[in-house]
Amino acid sequence: MAERTGPVVALAGNPNVGKSTVFNAITGLRQHTGNWPGKTVAAAWGTYLHEGTEYTLVDLPGTYSLSARSPEEEQTRRFLREGGADAVAVVCDATCLERSLGLVFQVLELTGRVVVCVNLLDEAARKGVEVDLEKLSAALGVPVVGASAGRGRGLEELKEAVARAVEDAAPPPPRPAVGVEAQIAAGEAAAALAVKHRRGDPGRGDRRLDRLFTSRATGIPVMLVLLLGVFWLTIVGANYPSQWLSALFAAVEEGLRTLLAALNAPGWLTGALVDGVYRVLSWVVSVMLPPMAIFFPLFTLLEDFGYLPRVAFVMDHAFQRCRACGKQALTMCMGLGCNAAGVTGCRIIDSPRERLIAILTNCLMPCNGRFPAMIAIITMFFAGQGGGSLAAAAALTGVILLGTALTFLLSRLLSATVLRGMPASFTLELPPYRRPQVGKVVVRSLLDRTLFVLGRAVAVAAPAGLLLWLCANVTVGEATLLARMAGALDPLGRLLGMDGAILLAFLLGWPANEIVLPIVMMIYLSSGTLAEWESLEGLKTLLTDNGWTGLTAVCTLLFSLSHWPCSTTCLTIRKETGSWKWTALAVLLPTALGALLCLVTATAARLLGVA
């Protein structure tokens, strides 16, 4: 954190009480929030002005206690005990206040400069829950402020109460330390005093939905239907904007070519900049942006609704059998958008062993960069023409299920070998269902996820475009480097049910998976620039003319599902593990698994005479 210039205020609270929403609303920063536990793992900070004074607000990790049994608890407790804050604002959930007050009493044992923020009052009102803030303040002995941070209510009152706590010359002394059971009992007693239920049981509606989303009979079928729906909407919705962006970039490309010609630029420079760097960049953006702009908001809506923790609950038994952590299901969901984001999300897993398992297996979830090629291959060879068909979405869902099965298999293998151990117990809160704030969700997912992931992909695609152009235009003898490398890899590619061009495309597509299929086309057409197909029919004709069969398509899909992570994900794994050894293992494991799957599939097809 930067050097403090004014009072420092710590923001604490249980996971999923809207703490990061309060932080965002006060500081104006776009800190990502989500309706599942453990979202904020590393402390974020920002500043705000109140009556001419600049305050630094530190968003501490969400935690249920300060007993230091997890990295989040240890980080929060250390910050508060070492006097890092001039005051502490503890955010509580008005819909289940008794669950939040235990942490309040633990914080009161460390400092008396505490303000309690009872958030989500609007949701509590919809459920018939009333909170008497004055009675609660009297029971706790500290100021209590009500808020609905998502709607911007109560924030000025919170800032004013915090300012008074900071300036108080004689703050209340810390409370004597008591046991955890006494803290919980005190929290429950304070909530009986301050909470009234106007309409009986406020959690009855949530329990009805949980019977649908989490029961053994319906939990998995509902999850599959929702996954199918998300993929179908992504496939259908991405076609037209992708075509529009492609046409736009093509027009800009002609303008750049004309400009360079007017400047008398040499041909090799025009080729390197336009046919190499620019064309790869435009391809990545036009292919990657539309599905991301649809997929991320849809998944964020499910997250905001409170559904994703139910996915972890439903899949927890399977992960337990693999001696892994059920929270890994959440990181897998993140990996469907971007494997690098999924790897970073593994921080929510407390056990270092289980966190490593989740990191090493995350790339078995196909990311958004792999979807376009998968969808194209599925549509051309297995689901019929018309890329927006329900059959294509169903086939893609099947590929995801295969990736999930491989994740279970590899997790169990790691648990029995290099990462031996039994699964650690963990608490997973099922948050209340909430009505998603559609406008904020869309804007947040576009800014925080879509553009962030796209920017990272563009950063690595530019040098990849230059390298690709050089390989396609530098000749050795009478053949280009691209053709020679493809020829050298051809025996191995044929053994795995593919060919050398496909294997080389996967290798050169390491910076960005979106360019794998275009590289294959470039090699087949012997062109010096990245190729683009006019229609799926024309692309299928090109592929079949170069020896593609149903077996080639299957093996390409299998290897696309299971091979080395992209460059961004590799760097993220290195950062999260702090080890090149684990990064190398994260590359080797899925690659070996994918090669084995292709080898077995190709060999079986040849023995059965269907190759």
PAMIDREN-237264 format. One record per residue (C-alpha): residue number from 1; x, y, z. Coordinates in nm, 3 decimals. Example, Ala and Ser with C-alpha at 12.3 -4.5 7.8 and 13.67 -1.06 7.14 Angstrom:
2
1  1.230  -0.450  0.780 .
2  1.367  -0.106  0.714 .
***
This chain:
611
1  0.000  0.000  0.000 .
2  0.118  0.352  -0.071 .
3  0.244  0.573  0.213 .
4  -0.046  0.694  0.425 .
5  -0.136  1.061  0.400 .
6  -0.436  1.066  0.636 .
7  -0.648  0.846  0.863 .
8  -0.661  0.479  0.765 .
9  -0.996  0.302  0.794 .
10  -1.019  -0.077  0.773 .
11  -1.326  -0.231  0.613 .
12  -1.397  -0.576  0.759 .
13  -1.681  -0.825  0.739 .
14  -1.792  -1.176  0.654 .
15  -1.778  -1.288  0.291 .
16  -2.083  -1.197  0.087 .
17  -2.215  -0.911  0.299 .
18  -2.156  -0.645  0.032 .
19  -1.828  -0.523  0.181 .
20  -1.658  -0.471  -0.156 .
21  -1.971  -0.294  -0.281 .
22  -1.938  -0.049  0.010 .
23  -1.570  -0.006  -0.076 .
24  -1.642  0.060  -0.444 .
25  -1.921  0.305  -0.369 .
26  -1.711  0.509  -0.125 .
27  -1.379  0.514  -0.312 .
28  -1.512  0.510  -0.668 .
29  -1.274  0.227  -0.766 .
30  -1.399  -0.062  -0.979 .
31  -1.311  -0.334  -0.730 .
32  -1.484  -0.650  -0.857 .
33  -1.766  -0.777  -0.638 .
34  -1.952  -1.106  -0.657 .
35  -2.222  -1.301  -0.478 .
36  -2.001  -1.586  -0.357 .
37  -1.768  -1.620  -0.058 .
38  -1.399  -1.544  -0.062 .
39  -1.399  -1.300  -0.353 .
40  -1.168  -1.045  -0.191 .
41  -0.857  -1.238  -0.089 .
42  -0.585  -0.971  -0.104 .
43  -0.653  -0.634  0.058 .
44  -0.746  -0.353  -0.179 .
45  -0.724  0.013  -0.090 .
46  -0.850  0.347  -0.210 .
47  -0.900  0.701  -0.087 .
48  -1.196  0.931  -0.035 .
49  -1.253  1.287  0.086 .
50  -1.479  1.378  0.376 .
51  -1.509  1.738  0.494 .
52  -1.168  1.824  0.352 .
53  -0.982  1.527  0.500 .
54  -0.848  1.245  0.284 .
55  -0.912  0.900  0.427 .
56  -0.751  0.575  0.312 .
57  -1.000  0.287  0.304 .
58  -0.852  -0.066  0.317 .
59  -1.081  -0.348  0.201 .
60  -0.966  -0.645  0.411 .
61  -1.035  -1.005  0.303 .
62  -1.377  -1.136  0.393 .
63  -1.356  -1.364  0.697 .
64  -1.589  -1.529  0.947 .
65  -1.352  -1.496  1.242 .
66  -1.008  -1.371  1.349 .
67  -0.882  -1.708  1.471 .
68  -0.607  -1.710  1.202 .
69  -0.696  -2.053  1.060 .
70  -0.684  -1.933  0.698 .
71  -0.473  -1.680  0.500 .
72  -0.766  -1.436  0.500 .
73  -0.814  -1.457  0.878 .
74  -0.441  -1.425  0.939 .
75  -0.408  -1.121  0.712 .
76  -0.709  -0.943  0.866 .
77  -0.608  -1.019  1.225 .
78  -0.248  -0.908  1.170 .
79  -0.356  -0.580  1.011 .
80  -0.593  -0.498  1.298 .
81  -0.364  -0.612  1.582 .
82  -0.060  -0.424  1.454 .
83  -0.246  -0.093  1.460 .
84  -0.272  -0.054  1.085 .
85  -0.606  0.125  1.112 .
86  -0.725  0.437  1.294 .
87  -1.080  0.298  1.291 .
88  -1.261  -0.015  1.172 .
89  -1.593  -0.032  0.987 .
90  -1.746  -0.380  1.014 .
91  -2.005  -0.455  0.744 .
92  -2.291  -0.687  0.842 .
93  -2.573  -0.849  0.646 .
94  -2.914  -0.723  0.757 .
95  -3.088  -1.034  0.622 .
96  -2.899  -1.264  0.864 .
97  -2.758  -1.028  1.124 .
98  -2.684  -1.287  1.393 .
99  -2.433  -1.457  1.162 .
100  -2.232  -1.134  1.120 .
101  -2.220  -1.009  1.478 .
102  -1.974  -1.271  1.602 .
103  -1.700  -1.101  1.399 .
104  -1.805  -0.762  1.541 .
105  -1.739  -0.883  1.896 .
106  -1.400  -1.023  1.794 .
107  -1.300  -0.688  1.642 .
108  -1.421  -0.509  1.959 .
109  -1.166  -0.715  2.155 .
110  -0.890  -0.551  1.947 .
111  -1.009  -0.187  1.931 .
112  -1.291  0.032  2.051 .
113  -1.283  0.258  1.742 .
114  -1.545  0.055  1.560 .
115  -1.844  0.148  1.344 .
116  -2.094  -0.120  1.247 .
117  -2.249  -0.087  0.900 .
118  -2.570  -0.292  0.865 .
119  -2.582  -0.337  0.487 .
120  -2.847  -0.481  0.254 .
121  -3.139  -0.317  0.437 .
122  -3.334  -0.310  0.110 .
123  -3.309  -0.687  0.074 .
124  -3.401  -0.732  0.439 .
125  -3.714  -0.520  0.389 .
126  -3.821  -0.734  0.092 .
127  -3.792  -1.041  0.317 .
128  -3.989  -0.878  0.597 .
129  -3.688  -0.824  0.824 .
130  -3.665  -0.503  1.029 .
131  -3.349  -0.396  1.215 .
132  -3.372  -0.146  1.501 .
133  -3.039  0.031  1.460 .
134  -3.064  0.224  1.788 .
135  -3.123  -0.091  1.995 .
136  -2.836  -0.263  1.818 .
137  -2.605  0.032  1.888 .
138  -2.700  0.026  2.254 .
139  -2.634  -0.349  2.274 .
140  -2.294  -0.322  2.105 .
141  -2.181  0.004  2.261 .
142  -2.058  0.146  1.928 .
143  -2.220  0.350  1.645 .
144  -2.441  0.154  1.403 .
145  -2.526  0.284  1.055 .
146  -2.779  0.134  0.816 .
147  -2.702  0.115  0.443 .
148  -2.801  -0.024  0.105 .
149  -2.465  0.020  -0.063 .
150  -2.579  -0.115  -0.400 .
151  -2.826  0.175  -0.418 .
152  -2.589  0.432  -0.267 .
153  -2.789  0.473  0.055 .
154  -2.634  0.530  0.395 .
155  -2.280  0.591  0.271 .
156  -2.257  0.955  0.380 .
157  -2.381  0.857  0.726 .
158  -2.116  0.584  0.736 .
159  -1.839  0.829  0.645 .
160  -1.959  1.070  0.912 .
161  -1.966  0.797  1.179 .
162  -1.617  0.681  1.079 .
163  -1.487  1.040  1.103 .
164  -1.626  1.070  1.457 .
165  -1.468  0.737  1.556 .
166  -1.130  0.851  1.422 .
167  -1.148  1.189  1.598 .
168  -1.283  1.055  1.931 .
169  -1.034  1.164  2.197 .
170  -1.157  0.899  2.445 .
171  -1.272  0.596  2.246 .
172  -1.427  0.294  2.421 .
173  -1.157  0.055  2.544 .
174  -1.124  -0.288  2.380 .
175  -1.348  -0.551  2.536 .
176  -1.201  -0.831  2.748 .
177  -1.122  -1.141  2.546 .
178  -1.372  -1.425  2.573 .
179  -1.413  -1.758  2.399 .
180  -1.562  -1.807  2.053 .
181  -1.881  -1.959  2.195 .
182  -1.934  -1.654  2.414 .
183  -1.880  -1.424  2.114 .
184  -2.139  -1.614  1.910 .
185  -2.385  -1.611  2.199 .
186  -2.339  -1.236  2.244 .
187  -2.401  -1.179  1.874 .
188  -2.719  -1.385  1.881 .
189  -2.843  -1.201  2.190 .
190  -2.786  -0.862  2.029 .
191  -2.974  -0.976  1.714 .
192  -3.281  -1.092  1.923 .
193  -3.302  -0.750  2.067 .
194  -3.273  -0.563  1.737 .
195  -3.434  -0.779  1.467 .
196  -3.805  -0.831  1.396 .
197  -3.959  -1.059  1.133 .
198  -4.283  -0.925  0.985 .
199  -4.358  -1.223  0.761 .
200  -4.247  -1.533  0.949 .
201  -3.944  -1.719  0.814 .
202  -3.746  -1.493  0.572 .
203  -3.542  -1.784  0.439 .
204  -3.835  -1.994  0.320 .
205  -3.808  -1.879  -0.043 .
206  -3.435  -1.949  -0.053 .
207  -3.491  -2.301  0.078 .
208  -3.743  -2.368  -0.197 .
209  -3.492  -2.265  -0.463 .
210  -3.222  -2.471  -0.293 .
211  -3.442  -2.780  -0.322 .
212  -3.424  -2.725  -0.699 .
213  -3.061  -2.618  -0.734 .
214  -2.887  -2.837  -0.475 .
215  -3.085  -3.160  -0.439 .
216  -2.938  -3.487  -0.564 .
217  -3.228  -3.537  -0.803 .
218  -3.231  -3.198  -0.975 .
219  -2.903  -3.020  -0.889 .
220  -2.688  -3.162  -1.170 .
221  -2.962  -3.162  -1.442 .
222  -3.041  -2.796  -1.369 .
223  -2.671  -2.711  -1.381 .
224  -2.638  -2.877  -1.722 .
225  -2.944  -2.697  -1.858 .
226  -2.811  -2.362  -1.741 .
227  -2.469  -2.437  -1.893 .
228  -2.633  -2.537  -2.221 .
229  -2.835  -2.214  -2.220 .
230  -2.530  -1.998  -2.160 .
231  -2.341  -2.162  -2.445 .
232  -2.635  -2.144  -2.682 .
233  -2.685  -1.772  -2.617 .
234  -2.311  -1.714  -2.657 .
235  -2.295  -1.902  -2.989 .
236  -2.607  -1.738  -3.132 .
237  -2.526  -1.389  -3.014 .
238  -2.158  -1.378  -3.113 .
239  -2.195  -1.447  -3.486 .
240  -2.317  -1.110  -3.615 .
241  -2.097  -0.875  -3.407 .
242  -1.796  -1.091  -3.494 .
243  -1.871  -1.054  -3.866 .
244  -1.926  -0.679  -3.825 .
245  -1.595  -0.633  -3.639 .
246  -1.413  -0.841  -3.899 .
247  -1.547  -0.618  -4.180 .
248  -1.454  -0.305  -3.984 .
249  -1.097  -0.422  -3.925 .
250  -1.065  -0.519  -4.291 .
251  -1.157  -0.163  -4.393 .
252  -0.904  -0.020  -4.147 .
253  -0.642  -0.261  -4.281 .
254  -0.682  -0.121  -4.633 .
255  -0.644  0.228  -4.493 .
256  -0.321  0.134  -4.317 .
257  -0.187  -0.030  -4.630 .
258  -0.265  0.284  -4.832 .
259  -0.101  0.505  -4.570 .
260  0.219  0.301  -4.566 .
261  0.228  0.302  -4.946 .
262  0.197  0.682  -4.944 .
263  0.490  0.696  -4.702 .
264  0.696  0.479  -4.939 .
265  0.739  0.213  -4.673 .
266  0.929  -0.095  -4.794 .
267  0.724  -0.406  -4.868 .
268  0.872  -0.608  -4.585 .
269  0.772  -0.339  -4.332 .
270  0.417  -0.324  -4.467 .
271  0.396  -0.702  -4.452 .
272  0.530  -0.724  -4.098 .
273  0.308  -0.446  -3.959 .
274  -0.013  -0.500  -4.155 .
275  -0.016  -0.866  -4.256 .
276  0.159  -0.973  -3.939 .
277  0.095  -0.761  -3.629 .
278  -0.228  -0.584  -3.732 .
279  -0.402  -0.884  -3.889 .
280  -0.338  -1.108  -3.588 .
281  -0.454  -0.833  -3.351 .
282  -0.772  -0.772  -3.549 .
283  -0.839  -1.145  -3.567 .
284  -0.804  -1.187  -3.189 .
285  -1.034  -0.891  -3.117 .
286  -1.304  -0.979  -3.372 .
287  -1.311  -1.346  -3.273 .
288  -1.263  -1.307  -2.897 .
289  -1.457  -0.992  -2.804 .
290  -1.816  -1.085  -2.905 .
291  -1.838  -1.420  -2.721 .
292  -1.667  -1.270  -2.415 .
293  -1.905  -0.975  -2.416 .
294  -2.193  -1.225  -2.395 .
295  -2.042  -1.507  -2.188 .
296  -1.899  -1.297  -1.903 .
297  -2.220  -1.099  -1.830 .
298  -2.428  -1.418  -1.835 .
299  -2.195  -1.589  -1.589 .
300  -2.176  -1.276  -1.375 .
301  -2.557  -1.269  -1.358 .
302  -2.554  -1.626  -1.224 .
303  -2.284  -1.520  -0.978 .
304  -2.480  -1.215  -0.866 .
305  -2.795  -1.423  -0.827 .
306  -2.611  -1.652  -0.586 .
307  -2.606  -1.966  -0.801 .
308  -2.232  -2.037  -0.834 .
309  -2.183  -2.140  -0.467 .
310  -2.458  -2.396  -0.528 .
311  -2.247  -2.540  -0.810 .
312  -1.964  -2.590  -0.562 .
313  -2.207  -2.751  -0.318 .
314  -2.342  -2.993  -0.578 .
315  -1.993  -3.091  -0.697 .
316  -1.832  -3.106  -0.353 .
317  -1.888  -3.482  -0.309 .
318  -1.708  -3.559  -0.636 .
319  -1.414  -3.341  -0.537 .
320  -1.402  -3.502  -0.194 .
321  -1.366  -3.841  -0.362 .
322  -1.074  -3.695  -0.559 .
323  -0.928  -3.566  -0.229 .
324  -0.963  -3.210  -0.356 .
325  -1.165  -2.907  -0.246 .
326  -1.524  -2.835  -0.352 .
327  -1.433  -2.469  -0.401 .
328  -1.239  -2.586  -0.705 .
329  -1.575  -2.589  -0.886 .
330  -1.584  -2.210  -0.857 .
331  -1.236  -2.173  -1.005 .
332  -1.336  -2.405  -1.290 .
333  -1.631  -2.177  -1.367 .
334  -1.391  -1.882  -1.381 .
335  -1.164  -2.083  -1.611 .
336  -1.443  -2.114  -1.865 .
337  -1.401  -1.742  -1.923 .
338  -1.024  -1.720  -1.883 .
339  -0.784  -1.977  -1.740 .
340  -0.557  -1.703  -1.605 .
341  -0.853  -1.564  -1.408 .
342  -0.935  -1.918  -1.290 .
343  -0.579  -1.966  -1.164 .
344  -0.592  -1.637  -0.976 .
345  -0.929  -1.736  -0.832 .
346  -0.769  -2.043  -0.671 .
347  -0.669  -1.811  -0.387 .
348  -1.011  -1.878  -0.232 .
349  -0.894  -2.233  -0.147 .
350  -0.734  -2.232  0.199 .
351  -0.529  -2.553  0.180 .
352  -0.200  -2.501  -0.012 .
353  -0.213  -2.860  -0.140 .
354  -0.567  -2.831  -0.272 .
355  -0.495  -2.486  -0.411 .
356  -0.209  -2.633  -0.616 .
357  -0.434  -2.911  -0.746 .
358  -0.686  -2.652  -0.865 .
359  -0.412  -2.443  -1.030 .
360  -0.253  -2.739  -1.210 .
361  -0.585  -2.863  -1.352 .
362  -0.760  -2.537  -1.437 .
363  -0.661  -2.533  -1.805 .
364  -0.870  -2.848  -1.861 .
365  -1.163  -2.608  -1.868 .
366  -1.163  -2.462  -2.222 .
367  -1.137  -2.086  -2.202 .
368  -1.314  -1.830  -2.412 .
369  -1.017  -1.822  -2.652 .
370  -1.065  -2.187  -2.742 .
371  -1.443  -2.167  -2.795 .
372  -1.443  -2.023  -3.152 .
373  -1.232  -2.303  -3.301 .
374  -1.422  -2.568  -3.103 .
375  -1.757  -2.431  -3.217 .
376  -1.643  -2.415  -3.579 .
377  -1.514  -2.775  -3.578 .
378  -1.824  -2.906  -3.399 .
379  -2.054  -2.726  -3.641 .
380  -1.870  -2.836  -3.957 .
381  -1.819  -3.204  -3.869 .
382  -2.079  -3.302  -3.607 .
383  -2.367  -3.056  -3.564 .
384  -2.449  -2.957  -3.923 .
385  -2.423  -2.611  -4.075 .
386  -2.562  -2.305  -3.899 .
387  -2.327  -2.217  -3.615 .
388  -2.604  -2.100  -3.382 .
389  -2.776  -2.438  -3.357 .
390  -2.877  -2.598  -3.032 .
391  -2.689  -2.910  -3.144 .
392  -2.360  -2.716  -3.147 .
393  -2.429  -2.586  -2.795 .
394  -2.512  -2.939  -2.677 .
395  -2.191  -3.077  -2.829 .
396  -1.987  -2.798  -2.669 .
397  -2.152  -2.879  -2.335 .
398  -2.041  -3.239  -2.387 .
399  -1.683  -3.119  -2.438 .
400  -1.707  -2.924  -2.111 .
401  -1.831  -3.235  -1.932 .
402  -1.535  -3.429  -2.069 .
403  -1.304  -3.154  -1.939 .
404  -1.474  -3.184  -1.599 .
405  -1.419  -3.562  -1.596 .
406  -1.052  -3.513  -1.688 .
407  -1.021  -3.257  -1.406 .
408  -1.151  -3.515  -1.157 .
409  -0.912  -3.777  -1.298 .
410  -0.606  -3.553  -1.286 .
411  -0.697  -3.417  -0.941 .
412  -0.716  -3.771  -0.804 .
413  -0.386  -3.860  -0.971 .
414  -0.212  -3.560  -0.816 .
415  -0.364  -3.639  -0.475 .
416  -0.219  -3.988  -0.494 .
417  0.129  -3.886  -0.612 .
418  0.308  -3.551  -0.588 .
419  0.036  -3.383  -0.381 .
420  -0.062  -3.661  -0.143 .
421  -0.310  -3.582  0.128 .
422  -0.668  -3.597  0.245 .
423  -0.918  -3.320  0.168 .
424  -0.932  -3.051  0.432 .
425  -1.268  -2.953  0.577 .
426  -1.402  -2.613  0.478 .
427  -1.707  -2.397  0.531 .
428  -1.894  -2.286  0.222 .
429  -2.168  -2.033  0.289 .
430  -2.468  -2.053  0.059 .
431  -2.555  -1.684  0.032 .
432  -2.914  -1.566  0.002 .
433  -3.050  -1.541  -0.349 .
434  -3.055  -1.186  -0.478 .
435  -3.214  -1.010  -0.767 .
436  -2.919  -0.931  -0.999 .
437  -2.859  -0.566  -1.079 .
438  -2.850  -0.623  -1.454 .
439  -2.713  -0.283  -1.559 .
440  -2.428  -0.286  -1.307 .
441  -2.352  -0.650  -1.380 .
442  -2.319  -0.588  -1.754 .
443  -2.101  -0.280  -1.712 .
444  -1.886  -0.444  -1.446 .
445  -1.831  -0.765  -1.640 .
446  -1.743  -0.571  -1.957 .
447  -1.496  -0.343  -1.779 .
448  -1.351  -0.575  -1.515 .
449  -1.343  -0.899  -1.710 .
450  -1.398  -0.867  -2.083 .
451  -1.172  -0.571  -2.154 .
452  -0.911  -0.686  -1.902 .
453  -0.882  -1.034  -2.055 .
454  -0.896  -0.889  -2.407 .
455  -0.620  -0.640  -2.330 .
456  -0.399  -0.915  -2.196 .
457  -0.461  -1.126  -2.508 .
458  -0.387  -0.833  -2.738 .
459  -0.059  -0.765  -2.558 .
460  0.071  -1.112  -2.642 .
461  -0.094  -1.134  -2.986 .
462  0.107  -0.844  -3.131 .
463  0.454  -1.003  -3.102 .
464  0.298  -1.337  -3.201 .
465  0.173  -1.177  -3.521 .
466  0.522  -1.056  -3.609 .
467  0.677  -1.396  -3.537 .
468  0.409  -1.571  -3.741 .
469  0.465  -1.342  -4.040 .
470  0.839  -1.403  -4.027 .
471  0.791  -1.781  -4.019 .
472  0.552  -1.762  -4.313 .
473  0.776  -1.538  -4.528 .
474  1.133  -1.638  -4.448 .
475  1.238  -1.924  -4.677 .
476  1.502  -2.189  -4.627 .
477  1.580  -2.345  -4.962 .
478  1.252  -2.344  -5.152 .
479  1.021  -2.375  -4.851 .
480  0.919  -2.132  -4.578 .
481  1.007  -2.187  -4.215 .
482  0.637  -2.250  -4.149 .
483  0.620  -2.528  -4.409 .
484  0.944  -2.687  -4.292 .
485  0.836  -2.690  -3.927 .
486  0.499  -2.838  -4.023 .
487  0.674  -3.107  -4.225 .
488  0.903  -3.195  -3.935 .
489  0.604  -3.235  -3.701 .
490  0.393  -3.432  -3.950 .
491  0.491  -3.787  -3.839 .
492  0.401  -3.710  -3.476 .
493  0.084  -3.531  -3.583 .
494  -0.028  -3.830  -3.794 .
495  0.039  -4.065  -3.503 .
496  -0.195  -3.854  -3.286 .
497  -0.471  -3.847  -3.549 .
498  -0.389  -3.497  -3.674 .
499  -0.103  -3.366  -3.892 .
500  0.204  -3.146  -3.864 .
501  0.017  -2.828  -3.957 .
502  -0.227  -2.871  -3.669 .
503  0.047  -2.942  -3.414 .
504  0.249  -2.642  -3.535 .
505  -0.062  -2.423  -3.510 .
506  -0.105  -2.522  -3.146 .
507  0.260  -2.440  -3.078 .
508  0.249  -2.101  -3.251 .
509  -0.090  -2.033  -3.089 .
510  0.066  -2.041  -2.741 .
511  0.037  -1.661  -2.702 .
512  -0.334  -1.664  -2.798 .
513  -0.548  -1.973  -2.862 .
514  -0.775  -1.776  -3.095 .
515  -0.523  -1.795  -3.382 .
516  -0.480  -2.175  -3.392 .
517  -0.732  -2.247  -3.668 .
518  -0.627  -1.948  -3.884 .
519  -0.265  -2.069  -3.867 .
520  -0.378  -2.410  -3.993 .
521  -0.547  -2.237  -4.286 .
522  -0.236  -2.029  -4.355 .
523  -0.020  -2.341  -4.376 .
524  -0.266  -2.524  -4.600 .
525  -0.301  -2.225  -4.834 .
526  0.079  -2.159  -4.834 .
527  -0.001  -1.790  -4.788 .
528  0.226  -1.542  -4.619 .
529  -0.048  -1.389  -4.408 .
530  -0.318  -1.498  -4.166 .
531  -0.613  -1.646  -4.352 .
532  -0.981  -1.579  -4.288 .
533  -1.271  -1.795  -4.396 .
534  -1.572  -1.657  -4.582 .
535  -1.806  -1.932  -4.459 .
536  -1.796  -2.256  -4.266 .
537  -1.875  -2.445  -4.586 .
538  -1.565  -2.303  -4.755 .
539  -1.352  -2.376  -4.449 .
540  -1.472  -2.736  -4.433 .
541  -1.388  -2.780  -4.802 .
542  -1.035  -2.649  -4.741 .
543  -0.987  -2.882  -4.444 .
544  -1.121  -3.194  -4.615 .
545  -0.911  -3.120  -4.924 .
546  -0.608  -3.131  -4.693 .
547  -0.698  -3.468  -4.545 .
548  -0.932  -3.385  -4.257 .
549  -1.176  -3.658  -4.157 .
550  -1.409  -3.708  -3.864 .
551  -1.115  -3.862  -3.676 .
552  -0.901  -3.554  -3.742 .
553  -1.178  -3.331  -3.606 .
554  -1.221  -3.546  -3.293 .
555  -0.848  -3.555  -3.219 .
556  -0.816  -3.179  -3.278 .
557  -1.102  -3.119  -3.035 .
558  -0.941  -3.347  -2.776 .
559  -0.604  -3.175  -2.806 .
560  -0.768  -2.833  -2.795 .
561  -0.936  -2.938  -2.471 .
562  -0.619  -3.077  -2.313 .
563  -0.284  -2.919  -2.397 .
564  -0.046  -2.663  -2.251 .
565  -0.191  -2.340  -2.103 .
566  -0.156  -2.018  -2.301 .
567  0.131  -1.780  -2.228 .
568  -0.075  -1.553  -2.003 .
569  -0.193  -1.847  -1.794 .
570  0.161  -1.983  -1.766 .
571  0.287  -1.649  -1.633 .
572  -0.007  -1.635  -1.391 .
573  0.072  -1.986  -1.263 .
574  0.434  -1.880  -1.208 .
575  0.318  -1.575  -1.015 .
576  0.065  -1.764  -0.801 .
577  0.291  -2.062  -0.718 .
578  0.621  -1.876  -0.711 .
579  0.780  -2.176  -0.877 .
580  0.889  -2.264  -1.230 .
581  0.871  -2.630  -1.126 .
582  0.495  -2.618  -1.070 .
583  0.454  -2.408  -1.385 .
584  0.637  -2.674  -1.587 .
585  0.416  -2.945  -1.436 .
586  0.107  -2.740  -1.525 .
587  0.231  -2.745  -1.887 .
588  0.334  -3.110  -1.902 .
589  0.035  -3.273  -1.733 .
590  -0.246  -3.158  -1.966 .
591  -0.021  -3.194  -2.271 .
592  0.064  -3.555  -2.187 .
593  -0.301  -3.627  -2.111 .
594  -0.416  -3.473  -2.440 .
595  -0.153  -3.661  -2.641 .
596  -0.253  -3.987  -2.474 .
597  -0.622  -3.929  -2.549 .
598  -0.545  -3.854  -2.915 .
599  -0.314  -4.155  -2.946 .
600  -0.570  -4.395  -2.796 .
601  -0.854  -4.251  -3.006 .
602  -0.655  -4.262  -3.331 .
603  -0.521  -4.612  -3.267 .
604  -0.867  -4.747  -3.180 .
605  -1.019  -4.590  -3.492 .
606  -0.751  -4.745  -3.713 .
607  -0.788  -5.088  -3.556 .
608  -1.165  -5.072  -3.602 .
609  -1.125  -4.955  -3.962 .
610  -1.315  -4.629  -3.914 .
611  -1.017  -4.393  -3.959 .
***
